[in-house]
């Protein structure tokens, strides 16, 4: 049986301030950034569906407007399209909506492998577009 690797993924503001964290579990000792992003989105979607009070504003991606209307406060939240949310997050990474640091090194490609053996600190940094250009 392979070891289980628990990693904590942190969100950081552009100035480096920690704002949110989530723990993910993997069996292999190395995974791609694509797998880390996908697992993070799946976990956030599960928490959203369970109505866990983890502020939705902290999630990597947000339900589309149509999903948010369908899943309003009084309605069931099972309608969220997880695969679409994963694709949105992957696209956001590819278009510089956020970047990912493993330790102090930036991961530049979705298929770059991340070693989990040393329980690295993984930080997601969301970028805020500049107003006016």
N, C-alpha and C positions, 0 to 999 in steps of 0.2 A: 504494500500500500504506500502511495506517495504521500509525502508530507503536505500538510495544509499550510498555506501561507496567507496570513491576514495582513492586509496593508491598510493604512489609513490615508485617504486621499483628502487633501486640504484645498479649500478655495482660498485664494488670496486676492486682495484688491490690487490694482496696479501699483500702489505704493508699498506693497508687501505685507499689509496687515491681514492676519488670518480672519476669515469671516464665517467659515462653515467647514465641517469635516464629515466624512462618511467612511465606514469600514467595509472593505470588500474582501472576499475570500477566494483564493485560487488554489488549485491542486498542483499545476506545474510550477517549477521554480523560475520560469521565465515566460512572459506573455508579451504580446504586442500592445502598443498603445491603443490600437483599434479595439482590442479585447477589453482593456481597462475602461475605455470610454463607454463601450456597449454595456458592460456589467454595471457601471455606475448609473447609466440611464435606466437599465432594467430595475435596479434597486429603488431608484427614486420614483419610478412609475409604480412599483409595488406599494411603496409608502403612500403615494398619492391615492392609489385605489383603496387602500385601507384607511384613508382619511387620518393618517398619523399627523399630529400637529407639528410637522416640521415645515416651517414657512415655505410655501411654494416659490417665493421670490429667491430662495437660496438654490433652487434646482439648476442644473446645468442647462436644461432646455425647458421651455414652457409649453403647455398644451396649446395647440393652434386655437384661434378665436372660436372656430366652430366647435372644437372639442371642449373648450372652456364653457361655452354656452350649454352644450349638452350635459356637461358635468358640473353644473352650477351647485351652489351650496346645498340645495335640497334634493338634488338628484344623485343617482348612482354614478360612481366614477369609473365603472368598468370599461367604458367606451374608449379610453385612451389608446391610441395606436402606437405601441411601443416600437415597432420596427420603423415607423415614420419618425419617431422621436430620436432613435439612434441615428438614422440617416441625417437628420437635421443637425445633430451634435457633430457628426463626422464632417459634414459639409462646413459647419462653423469653424472647426479646427483648420480645415484646408484653406479657408478664406480669412484666416487670422482673427477670428472672433474671440479666440482665447489661445493661450499657449500653455504647455505643460513642462514643468521642471521635475526631474528626478534627481534628488539631492540638489546640487548646484548646476546641473547640466540640462540644457533645453533639449527636449525630444522634438525632432523636426519632421519626422515622417510617421504616418499612421502604422506602418508595418515595421518600425524600429522595435527591437525586442528590449524589454525591461527585465532585469534580473530581480527577483523577489527574495533571493537568499539572504540578503543583508537587511531585510525590512526597510527599504528605502523610503524617504519622505517624498511623496508625490504631491506637487502643488499645481492646481489649475489656476491660471490667472486670466480672468475675463478682461478683455480690452473694451474700453469705452470710446466710441467714435467721437472725434472732435466736432464741435458745432461749427458750421460755416466752412467746412472744407477739410 
